[in-house]
Amino acid sequence: MSNSKMFDNRVFGAVLVKAITANYNADFTGSPRTLPNGVVYATDKALKYCIRNYLKQNNETIFYTTRHKKENMQPLDMDETYETIFGKYPVTISDFNKTDKNGKSNIQKEIEKEDYAGYSIKEQTESILILSKENEKDIVFIDSDDKKRKIVLKNILTSMDIRLFGATYASQEKVKINGKEQKITFSIHGNVQITHGINIYEENNIFSEDITSPFRNSSDSSDDSMQTTIGNQTVLEEGHYLHNFTINPNNTKELVELIDNKGYLTNDDIEKFKEAINKGVTYLDSASKAGVENEFSIFVTLAKESKIQLPSFTTLIKIEKQNGFKRKLDLSKIKELLNEEIFKDKIEKVEILLNEYALDYDNEIFKIEKVCVKSIVSDKELKQCQE
């Protein structure tokens, strides 16, 4: 059942991504990214890419993904992407309802043009006209450039990734504000903020291996130019990347109130985000990411109106090496933090999802206040979840 009720809790969380003989996030040389001290890391963009891909495969509208022109496979620019998803930018008609001596209004003259043949009126008021046509995007006519900005903003906020992560929207489309022409731009502070993922495993072993291509390099003038091509790929032997994240619906609340977008950031959105952040990395399958998968996540949902700030989970979650292929998940510091008396009435619920086939863990995790523990693989409850 759909739950379109507005989501208005704050959330602190973390997600752990495992990489075994794989490259979760490469730099421009093709190697796993490393900090100056040699510790492997991944950018927030790597995780967001996996989330967007998962949501897109589930038919959610995703704005920030590469689309191509059919005729030449050239990537679309921002305005072309907007028009592909939402149709043409709104058309501003000066003196919207002004009529000539024959009683014909400016808007009537406009829609009688050949450009709009086959369209019919879908909605009409004193300040807006919407034309529709089967298998085509609606065309919107408005009486002021100020409305144009609001319509564009409302449209892009229907994209799931912009509702979650925000956007820097820089269009080439122009409007006149106070007599001055300017481009339509927005800076939207996302409600979901994700940090870089740091490898919390004790080892950071990177190695390269030779690979061959069945084709020769025709641009090579050496004696080897008649041979098939030899290359290499660089991977991490084992890593466990920990990304922190927060959800704060207040980040964009003031902005969306300007356009009265009442369906913004719903409980449905957050449930879809949780599914994507728990399954998106495993779901994305490629040669370099075949050994990369989701293995753990935690969501700490605060009570409504709670003002507390939780510390980053980066130093509170540990992965320990042990014999065999399983690693030990240590959440003792998390348990100690969340069970402090000061947080008793400040936390609404704690959700933990983990891959019990890849991780060993102590039963201490079941002793966290208001906790629900599930398998990240099968979604089955490992501890009875309270409603």
NORDABEL-V984043 format. One record per helix or strand. SS is the DSSP state (@ for helix, = for strand). FROM is the first residue (numbers start at 1). TO is the last residue. If there is no record, write none. Layout:
SS&FROM&TO  SS&FROM&TO
This chain:
=&6&6  =&10&22  =&26&26  =&32&32  =&34&34  =&40&42  @&44&57  =&68&68  =&75&75  @&78&86  =&91&92  =&99&99  =&105&105  @&106&111  @&114&116  =&120&124  =&128&132  =&139&142  @&145&156  @&160&165  =&166&177  =&180&189  =&192&194  =&197&199  =&206&216  @&223&226  =&228&248  @&249&251  @&253&257  =&266&266  @&267&283  =&292&302  =&318&320  =&327&330  @&332&338  @&341&343  =&347&354  =&359&361  @&363&367  =&371&375  =&381&381
